[in-house]
Amino acid sequence: MEGLQPLHRRVAGIDVHRMLHVVTILIELPDGSMQRHSREFGGFKRDCRALADWLVEQRIELVVMESTGIYWKSVHAHLERAGILAWVVNAHFIKHVPGRKTDMADSEWLAVLARFGLVRASFIPPQDLRELRLVSRYRRKLTAMCASEINRLHKILDDAGIKLGAVVSDIHGVSARAMVKGLIEGRECGDLAGPGARCAQAQARGAVTLPPKNVVHS
């Protein structure tokens, strides 16, 4: 990276994997010389805590890692709690930056790019927003699963010739669930619906005879 002015004096690059994190730090001394150190850490929580403690001891200003699957999340959370500025960058962008030597490790290349400001951090919401997003996504997933099961029940009943949707307005309502439970228990169809549902069904078939109004009996 000749001709470029470094923006950070103490940087680190992390090559994130599932059970192994390779960390390389680059430290520029006052005389202009460079120090390079590399260490390997495991993927468990105690290893991530040791990684963060080591970077704090080295007074690292900026840490850069690739957005590899979901493995970066645990490392980023530990660095965030330790008060270390951590950037998650796009792996596709990193591979297309020119100037990398063939024998350079991925973690060292990330540290070099961070030192000269040649990477752009991805947007990572704050912790409270991440937790809210996780809960909202899970709720949306559960709602979609419930709707899918209701549609599946409707299809199964129609395939069996049971037109429950023509009798009730909500196939997932209390009355409809009671009717389905009665069908499972083997009860007669005439005993499944309440008076209101039987009247609606009879009206649909044109078989209801309403009593005359204003009839005066002598």
ZAZAKOL-563097 format. One line per field, with one value per residue (C-alpha): residue number from 1; x, y, z; residue in one letter. Coordinates in nm, 4 decimals. Each point is the difference from the previous one (the first is absolute). Example, Ala and Ser with C-alpha at 12.3 -4.5 7.8 and 13.67 -1.06 7.14 Angstrom:
BEGIN
resi	c(1_2)
x	c(1.2300_0.1370)
y	c(-0.4500_0.3440)
z	c(0.7800_-0.0660)
resn	c(A_S)
//
This chain:
BEGIN
resi	c(1_2_3_4_5_6_7_8_9_10_11_12_13_14_15_16_17_18_19_20_21_22_23_24_25_26_27_28_29_30_31_32_33_34_35_36_37_38_39_40_41_42_43_44_45_46_47_48_49_50_51_52_53_54_55_56_57_58_59_60_61_62_63_64_65_66_67_68_69_70_71_72_73_74_75_76_77_78_79_80_81_82_83_84_85_86_87_88_89_90_91_92_93_94_95_96_97_98_99_100_101_102_103_104_105_106_107_108_109_110_111_112_113_114_115_116_117_118_119_120_121_122_123_124_125_126_127_128_129_130_131_132_133_134_135_136_137_138_139_140_141_142_143_144_145_146_147_148_149_150_151_152_153_154_155_156_157_158_159_160_161_162_163_164_165_166_167_168_169_170_171_172_173_174_175_176_177_178_179_180_181_182_183_184_185_186_187_188_189_190_191_192_193_194_195_196_197_198_199_200_201_202_203_204_205_206_207_208_209_210_211_212_213_214_215_216_217_218)
x	c(0.0000_0.2669_-0.1005_-0.2958_-0.0207_-0.1119_-0.3100_0.0325_0.3114_-0.1283_-0.2280_-0.1016_-0.1450_-0.1959_-0.0494_-0.3218_-0.0856_-0.2368_0.2446_0.3117_0.0696_0.3361_0.0938_0.2790_0.0859_0.2118_0.1527_0.1915_0.2703_0.1020_0.3106_-0.2140_0.0829_-0.2731_-0.0724_-0.2041_-0.1468_-0.2333_-0.1895_-0.2693_-0.3065_-0.2760_-0.3670_-0.1388_-0.1071_0.3086_0.2174_-0.1875_0.0470_0.3733_0.0140_-0.1650_0.2247_0.3117_-0.1077_-0.0747_0.3493_0.1494_-0.2065_-0.1444_-0.1897_-0.1878_-0.0868_-0.1171_-0.1595_-0.1912_-0.3722_0.0441_-0.3373_-0.1108_0.3388_0.0978_-0.2903_0.1468_0.3406_-0.1594_-0.2125_0.3045_0.1965_-0.2963_-0.0254_0.3737_-0.0334_0.2024_-0.1039_-0.0769_-0.0929_-0.1728_0.0822_-0.1262_0.2171_-0.0695_0.1453_0.3106_0.0855_-0.0039_0.2332_0.3298_0.3449_-0.0156_0.3058_-0.0483_0.1547_-0.1964_-0.2511_-0.3598_0.0192_0.3121_-0.1597_-0.3019_0.2295_0.1874_-0.3217_-0.1234_0.3263_-0.0309_-0.3763_-0.0709_-0.3031_-0.3565_-0.1855_-0.3393_-0.2865_-0.0386_-0.2945_0.0489_-0.0572_-0.3520_-0.1096_0.1581_-0.1939_-0.3237_0.0590_0.0610_-0.3255_-0.2040_0.1366_-0.0789_-0.3532_-0.0530_0.1246_-0.2397_-0.2899_0.0818_0.0203_-0.3431_-0.1542_0.1547_-0.1473_-0.3460_0.0149_0.1124_-0.2956_-0.2381_0.1418_-0.0211_-0.3659_-0.0895_0.1765_-0.2082_-0.3230_-0.0512_-0.0926_0.0599_0.0918_-0.3551_-0.1461_0.2304_0.1642_0.3277_0.1298_0.2361_-0.2699_-0.1351_-0.3052_0.1998_0.2591_-0.2779_-0.1492_0.3374_0.0493_-0.3461_0.0862_0.3158_-0.2011_-0.2453_-0.3105_-0.2900_0.0095_-0.3358_0.1378_0.3117_-0.1360_-0.1837_-0.3433_0.1418_0.2242_-0.2786_-0.2344_0.2606_0.0611_-0.3737_-0.0511_0.2740_-0.1850_-0.3411_-0.1438_-0.0947_-0.3624_-0.0253_-0.3119_-0.2461_0.0086_-0.2884_-0.2207_-0.2899_-0.1247_-0.3653)
y	c(0.0000_0.2474_0.3631_-0.0318_0.1776_-0.2273_0.1123_-0.2298_-0.0909_-0.3068_-0.2294_-0.3639_-0.2358_-0.3120_-0.2960_-0.1441_-0.3691_-0.2260_-0.1335_0.2054_0.3725_0.1162_0.3484_0.2158_0.3389_0.2717_0.2627_0.3007_0.1128_0.3646_-0.0522_-0.1177_-0.3688_-0.2608_-0.2810_-0.2990_-0.2614_-0.2892_-0.2253_-0.2647_-0.0289_-0.2571_0.0527_-0.0342_0.2907_-0.0224_0.0201_0.3079_0.1654_-0.0782_0.1462_0.3224_0.0259_-0.0412_0.2754_0.2286_-0.0635_0.0907_0.3245_-0.0824_0.2873_-0.1870_-0.3625_-0.1233_-0.3370_-0.1486_-0.0697_-0.3777_-0.1641_0.0552_-0.0752_0.3663_0.0853_-0.1490_0.1610_0.3362_-0.0154_-0.0636_0.2802_0.2333_-0.0752_0.0589_0.3464_-0.0812_0.1471_-0.2976_0.0136_-0.2760_0.0246_-0.1663_-0.2977_0.0596_0.3510_-0.1223_-0.2514_0.2666_0.2522_-0.0070_-0.0172_-0.3187_-0.2231_-0.3670_-0.1180_0.2414_-0.1473_0.1136_0.1535_0.1990_0.1267_0.1193_0.1814_0.1674_0.1202_0.1306_0.1854_0.1958_0.0464_-0.2088_-0.1775_0.1138_-0.1204_-0.1623_0.1398_-0.1864_0.1221_0.0597_-0.2907_0.1015_0.0307_-0.3358_-0.1666_0.1706_-0.1097_-0.3578_-0.0101_0.1635_-0.2381_-0.2989_0.1287_0.0480_-0.3532_-0.1460_0.1963_-0.1366_-0.3541_0.0344_0.1324_-0.2888_-0.2557_0.1613_-0.0184_-0.3615_-0.0833_0.1690_-0.2024_-0.3292_0.0619_0.0926_-0.3096_-0.2096_0.1624_0.1941_0.3552_0.1582_0.3312_0.0330_-0.0263_0.2194_0.3302_-0.0813_-0.3525_0.0643_0.1390_-0.1580_-0.1544_-0.1373_-0.1568_-0.1582_-0.1482_-0.1393_-0.1493_-0.1606_-0.1475_-0.1496_-0.1486_-0.1577_0.1993_0.0412_0.2983_0.1258_0.0205_0.1954_0.3477_0.2230_0.1439_0.3058_-0.2005_-0.2493_0.2847_0.1594_-0.3318_-0.0593_0.3459_-0.0603_-0.3090_0.1780_-0.2414_0.2401_0.0897_0.3115_0.0498_0.2625_0.3415_0.1872_-0.3082_0.0419_-0.3220_-0.0021)
z	c(0.0000_-0.1031_-0.0260_0.2360_0.3321_0.2860_0.1873_0.3011_0.1966_0.1844_-0.1993_-0.0012_-0.2576_0.0943_-0.2299_0.1420_-0.0193_0.1860_0.2610_-0.0733_-0.0109_-0.1369_0.1194_-0.1406_0.1491_-0.1616_0.2303_-0.1306_0.2435_0.0470_-0.2129_-0.2931_0.0273_-0.0002_0.2406_-0.1081_0.2322_-0.0787_0.2351_-0.0315_0.2203_0.0232_-0.0668_0.3533_0.2190_0.2206_-0.3123_-0.1246_0.3393_-0.0133_-0.3518_0.1126_0.3080_-0.2132_-0.2391_0.2945_0.1390_-0.3384_-0.0083_-0.3423_-0.1598_-0.2723_-0.0689_-0.3412_-0.0767_-0.2906_0.0191_-0.0114_0.0554_0.3602_0.1561_0.0225_0.2319_0.3168_-0.0585_-0.0788_0.3164_0.2217_-0.1641_0.0372_0.3715_0.0363_-0.1566_-0.3123_-0.3337_-0.2253_-0.3666_-0.1927_-0.3694_-0.3152_-0.0992_-0.3698_0.0243_0.1841_-0.2728_-0.2721_0.1643_-0.1962_0.1548_0.2044_0.0132_-0.0743_0.3293_0.2210_0.2441_-0.0053_0.3466_-0.0900_-0.3216_0.1975_0.2423_-0.2869_-0.1585_0.3354_0.0589_-0.3230_0.0142_-0.3111_0.1417_0.0585_0.3049_-0.0367_0.2039_0.3291_0.2119_0.3734_0.2350_0.1050_-0.3633_-0.0843_0.2811_-0.1102_-0.3596_0.1121_0.1984_-0.2779_-0.2622_0.2183_0.0603_-0.3741_-0.0598_0.2578_-0.1505_-0.3451_0.1399_0.1644_-0.3220_-0.1924_0.2400_-0.0237_-0.3798_0.0249_0.2264_-0.2434_-0.2896_0.1897_0.0909_-0.3570_-0.1318_0.2406_-0.1182_0.3235_-0.1040_0.3370_-0.1593_-0.1345_0.3494_0.2079_-0.0806_0.1762_-0.0363_0.2902_0.2278_0.3176_-0.1678_-0.2932_0.2289_0.2070_-0.3183_-0.1087_0.3446_-0.0261_-0.3379_0.1458_0.2872_-0.2491_0.0884_-0.2412_-0.2326_0.1281_0.3551_-0.0886_-0.0687_0.2424_-0.0733_-0.1760_-0.2293_-0.0845_-0.0855_-0.2290_-0.1703_-0.0478_-0.1399_-0.2529_-0.1181_-0.0092_0.2553_0.2770_0.0558_0.2124_0.2156_-0.1370_0.1593_0.1538_0.0133_0.2412_0.1451_0.1009)
resn	c(M_E_G_L_Q_P_L_H_R_R_V_A_G_I_D_V_H_R_M_L_H_V_V_T_I_L_I_E_L_P_D_G_S_M_Q_R_H_S_R_E_F_G_G_F_K_R_D_C_R_A_L_A_D_W_L_V_E_Q_R_I_E_L_V_V_M_E_S_T_G_I_Y_W_K_S_V_H_A_H_L_E_R_A_G_I_L_A_W_V_V_N_A_H_F_I_K_H_V_P_G_R_K_T_D_M_A_D_S_E_W_L_A_V_L_A_R_F_G_L_V_R_A_S_F_I_P_P_Q_D_L_R_E_L_R_L_V_S_R_Y_R_R_K_L_T_A_M_C_A_S_E_I_N_R_L_H_K_I_L_D_D_A_G_I_K_L_G_A_V_V_S_D_I_H_G_V_S_A_R_A_M_V_K_G_L_I_E_G_R_E_C_G_D_L_A_G_P_G_A_R_C_A_Q_A_Q_A_R_G_A_V_T_L_P_P_K_N_V_V_H_S)
//
